[in-house]
């Protein structure tokens, strides 16, 4: 049984990252690495990752490596290790008698079952998958990808440097984020991904290219292209964004309050958590820090 297949590291890529876009131009629109400064405190850094295993993303720029080497604490979105994987495996499945097929229909379920059974996931597990977990598991992985994502590589580097690792949310909290997405939106996004799998996969490359340019606004522009093409999906992507990005921005910024007071923290979170006036950079700035773009 392959527990890792249920973690869905490419969930954001599977559903086109985010949905609704803000009308006003926010401040934090460009830059992946930011220095967090405060008088009397050693500097910390915030780095916007991309949850992919593309070899181009794994080539870390010198400023990022230097910032990591200067840090003592590595702060990541969620825990790593067997305990977290086991928790995610269990949390991805209904435990209240509900089943996936009645929620999405026999035709959609048959397609998902065929995809996941080919990867060795047992029928009983597929039957109990929550829609968000099924969505994560049908993400297209392009050819030539490595076995670890950028986030996993950074965590491994931090462990090799004997840094203190700190998760900004626990396993149960991580599961609750996705469980909190309204069920009608989970179902709609899963069916949408099934019907438009090739198109959504084609959005991975322009998203990665924008990330490589360190262009947060460019990533956002890809999101808007998707919503413009599928306007009926806008409310569902907006619900996804609220739970998976905006609400987590506030929670993660709160969790960083004490670590940043100590300094020498390297924060690694998805790049879209950095974007805009509701992003984690702006929330940290509001705590009294000076944010300087490094890369």
C-alpha positions in Angstrom: 0.0 0.0 0.0 1.5 3.3 -1.1 0.7 5.9 1.5 2.6 8.6 -0.2 0.2 8.5 -3.2 -2.5 9.8 -0.9 -0.6 12.9 0.1 -1.2 14.8 -3.1 1.7 17.2 -3.2 0.4 18.5 -6.5 -3.1 19.4 -5.3 -2.7 23.1 -6.3 -1.5 22.2 -9.7 -4.3 19.7 -10.1 -7.0 22.4 -9.7 -5.2 25.3 -11.4 -3.8 26.8 -8.2 -6.2 29.6 -7.2 -9.4 31.1 -8.4 -10.9 34.6 -8.0 -8.5 37.5 -8.5 -8.5 40.8 -6.6 -9.1 43.9 -8.7 -6.6 46.3 -7.0 -2.9 45.8 -7.6 -1.3 44.7 -4.3 2.2 45.4 -3.1 3.8 42.0 -3.0 3.7 40.9 -6.6 7.3 40.0 -7.4 10.1 38.2 -5.6 10.5 34.7 -4.0 12.9 35.4 -1.2 12.4 38.2 1.3 14.5 39.3 4.3 12.6 39.9 7.5 14.3 42.5 9.6 13.7 44.0 13.0 15.9 46.1 15.3 18.0 43.9 17.6 16.9 40.6 16.0 19.0 38.5 13.6 17.3 38.5 10.2 14.9 35.8 9.0 13.8 34.9 5.5 10.6 33.9 3.7 10.9 31.8 0.5 8.0 31.1 -1.8 8.3 27.5 -3.1 6.4 25.7 -5.8 4.9 22.3 -4.8 6.4 20.5 -7.8 9.3 18.1 -8.5 10.4 19.8 -11.8 14.2 19.7 -12.1 14.2 23.4 -12.9 12.6 24.2 -9.6 15.1 22.0 -7.7 18.0 24.1 -8.9 18.2 26.4 -5.9 19.6 29.9 -6.5 22.6 31.1 -4.5 20.7 33.7 -2.5 18.3 31.0 -1.3 21.1 28.6 -0.3 22.9 31.4 1.5 19.8 32.4 3.4 19.2 28.8 4.5 22.8 28.5 5.6 22.4 31.6 7.8 19.3 30.3 9.5 18.8 28.1 12.6 15.1 27.2 12.3 13.3 25.8 9.2 9.6 26.6 9.2 7.5 24.7 6.8 3.8 24.5 6.0 3.1 21.0 7.4 5.1 18.3 9.2 7.2 15.7 7.5 7.9 12.1 8.3 6.0 8.8 8.6 3.7 10.1 11.3 2.4 12.9 9.1 2.1 10.6 6.1 0.1 8.0 8.1 -2.2 10.8 9.4 -2.8 12.1 5.9 -3.4 8.6 4.7 -6.1 8.1 7.3 -7.5 11.7 7.0 -7.9 11.3 3.3 -10.6 8.7 3.8 -14.2 9.0 5.1 -14.7 7.4 8.5 -18.4 8.0 8.8 -19.8 5.6 6.3 -19.8 7.9 3.3 -18.4 6.8 0.0 -17.0 8.6 -3.0 -19.1 7.0 -5.7 -22.5 8.2 -4.5 -21.1 11.7 -4.3 -19.7 12.0 -7.8 -21.6 9.4 -9.8 -20.8 6.1 -11.3 -19.1 7.4 -14.4 -16.7 9.7 -12.7 -16.0 7.1 -10.0 -15.1 4.5 -12.6 -12.5 6.8 -14.2 -10.9 7.6 -10.8 -11.0 3.9 -9.8 -9.2 3.0 -13.0 -6.5 5.6 -12.5 -5.8 4.8 -8.9 -6.1 1.1 -9.1 -3.4 1.2 -11.8 -1.1 2.7 -9.1 -1.8 -0.1 -6.7 -4.3 1.7 -4.4 -6.8 -0.8 -3.0 -10.4 -0.6 -4.0 -11.5 -0.2 -0.4 -9.3 2.9 0.0 -10.5 4.4 -3.3 -14.1 3.8 -2.3 -13.6 5.8 1.0 -11.6 8.7 -0.5 -12.8 12.2 0.2 -13.3 14.3 -3.0 -10.3 16.6 -2.2 -8.1 13.5 -1.7 -9.2 12.0 -5.0 -8.5 15.3 -6.7 -5.0 15.4 -5.3 -4.4 11.9 -6.6 -5.4 12.5 -10.2 -2.9 15.3 -10.6 -0.9 14.9 -13.8 2.8 14.5 -13.2 4.9 15.5 -16.2 7.6 13.3 -17.5 11.1 13.9 -16.2 10.1 14.9 -12.7 12.2 14.0 -9.8 11.2 11.9 -6.8 11.1 14.8 -4.4 9.4 18.2 -4.5 11.2 21.5 -3.9 9.7 21.6 -0.4 11.0 18.1 0.4 14.4 19.0 -0.9 14.6 22.1 1.3 13.5 20.1 4.4 16.2 17.5 3.7 18.8 20.2 3.4 17.6 21.7 6.7 17.8 18.3 8.4 21.3 17.8 7.0 22.3 21.1 8.6 20.8 20.0 11.9 18.4 22.9 11.9 15.4 23.0 14.1 12.3 22.0 12.1 9.0 23.7 12.9 5.7 23.0 11.2 3.3 25.9 10.8 0.3 23.6 11.1 -0.1 20.1 12.5 -1.3 17.1 10.6 -4.9 17.3 11.9 -5.0 21.0 11.1 -3.7 20.2 7.6 -6.5 17.7 7.0 -9.0 20.1 8.5 -8.1 22.7 5.9 -9.2 20.5 3.1 -12.1 19.1 4.9 -13.3 22.7 5.4 -13.7 23.2 1.7 -17.5 22.9 1.1 -18.4 19.5 -0.1 -20.2 20.9 -3.2 -17.0 22.7 -4.2 -14.9 19.5 -3.6 -17.2 17.6 -5.8 -17.3 20.3 -8.5 -13.6 20.7 -8.6 -13.0 16.9 -8.8 -15.4 16.5 -11.7 -14.0 19.6 -13.4 -10.5 18.2 -13.1 -11.6 14.9 -14.6 -13.3 16.6 -17.5 -10.4 19.0 -18.2 -7.4 17.1 -17.0 -5.2 17.9 -20.1 -6.0 21.6 -20.0 -5.3 22.0 -16.3 -2.0 20.0 -16.8 -1.1 22.5 -19.6 -1.3 25.3 -17.0 1.6 23.8 -15.0 4.2 25.0 -17.4 3.2 28.7 -17.5 2.8 28.6 -13.8 6.3 27.2 -13.4 7.7 29.7 -15.9 6.2 32.6 -13.9 7.7 31.1 -10.7 11.1 30.9 -12.3 10.8 34.6 -13.2 9.9 35.2 -9.5 6.7 36.7 -10.8 3.9 36.2 -8.2 1.5 38.4 -10.3 2.3 36.2 -13.3 1.2 33.1 -11.3 -1.9 34.9 -10.4 -2.5 35.7 -14.1 -2.5 32.0 -14.9 -5.2 31.5 -12.2 -7.3 34.2 -13.9 -7.0 32.5 -17.3 -8.5 29.4 -15.8 -11.4 31.1 -14.2 -12.0 33.2 -17.3 -12.2 30.0 -19.4 -14.5 28.2 -16.8 -16.5 31.0 -15.2 -19.0 28.6 -13.6 -16.1 27.3 -11.5 -15.2 30.7 -10.0 -17.2 30.2 -6.8 -15.6 26.9 -6.2 -12.1 28.1 -6.8 -12.9 31.1 -4.5 -13.9 28.7 -1.7 -10.7 26.7 -2.3 -8.6 29.9 -2.1 -10.3 31.0 1.1 -9.6 27.8 3.0 -6.3 26.7 1.5 -4.6 30.1 1.1 -6.1 33.1 2.8 -7.2 31.4 6.1 -3.9 29.6 6.3 -1.9 32.8 5.7 -3.4 34.3 8.8 -2.8 31.1 10.8 0.8 30.7 9.6 1.7 34.4 10.2 0.4 34.0 13.8 2.5 30.8 14.3 5.6 32.7 13.1 5.2 35.5 15.7 7.5 34.0 18.3 10.0 32.3 16.0 10.6 35.5 14.2 11.2 37.3 17.5 14.1 34.9 18.0 15.4 35.4 14.4 17.3 33.2 12.0 14.2 31.5 10.7 13.9 30.3 7.1 10.3 30.1 6.2 9.4 27.9 3.2 5.7 28.1 2.0 4.0 28.0 -1.4 4.7 31.1 -3.4 1.0 32.2 -3.6 1.0 32.5 0.2 3.4 35.5 -0.4 1.2 37.3 -2.9 -0.7 40.5 -2.2 -2.2 42.4 0.6 -3.7 39.3 2.3 -0.4 37.3 1.9 1.9 36.2 4.6 4.5 38.9 3.8 2.0 41.7 4.4 0.8 40.0 7.6 4.4 39.8 8.9 5.0 43.4 8.0 2.0 44.3 10.1 3.7 42.7 13.1 6.4 45.4 12.8 9.0 43.9 10.6 10.7 45.4 7.6 10.4 43.2 4.4 13.2 43.5 1.9 13.2 41.6 -1.4 16.4 39.6 -1.8 15.6 37.4 -4.8 
